[in-house]
Amino acid sequence: MAIRRGFMGLPIASIILIGIVFLGSVPQATAETLTFKMLTHGTKAEMVPIADVEGHVIGVSVREGVTVFDNGEWVWTKGSFMHDMIKGVGATDAYFTFTFLDGSTFIARAKGTAEATPQGVISAYKWTSDIINGTGRFQGIKGTITFSSKFLPPEKGEPVGKALAEGTLVYTLPSK
């Protein structure tokens, strides 16, 4: 019996040792964190009233602008939005595409909650996002984005007002 226990213990110990060596040799991706500011303006908006309660609308809109990261890098940002709001308050789903100067991109899917003035004009948003895709140097990116936006009232002829957002990007890239 003692020989059999020793015989079984050696392969188990070997497997554990090999596992430790293998896991220790695989480079682990470390998360990077960047803060940013984003300024966007509305380029399209289409809202359709719903007759159930006063001020209920569903709609789609597009915003474009610039995002500047704390490392000095800036990108063109385009957001496509789907809204369901009552008097400017409600939920919005969105896709944000961040395009860098070298042509690399990443796309985030966001869920937002709108706040509004008593007159029903959107005044702020809070967002949480998951990065769903990347190209170029962001191929294989994983991460999240959280941010909040404040809106200026729309000027005459603007579909929606300009927005200034501040937030945090936390991401990892696959090891090379």
PyMOL commands that set and color helices and strands:
alter all, ss='L'
color gray80, all
select helices_A, chain A and resi 2-25+136-138
alter helices_A, ss='H'
color red, helices_A
select strands_A, chain A and resi 32-49+56-69+74-86+89-100+105-116+122-135+142-151+163-172
alter strands_A, ss='S'
color yellow, strands_A
deselect
rebuild
show_as cartoon
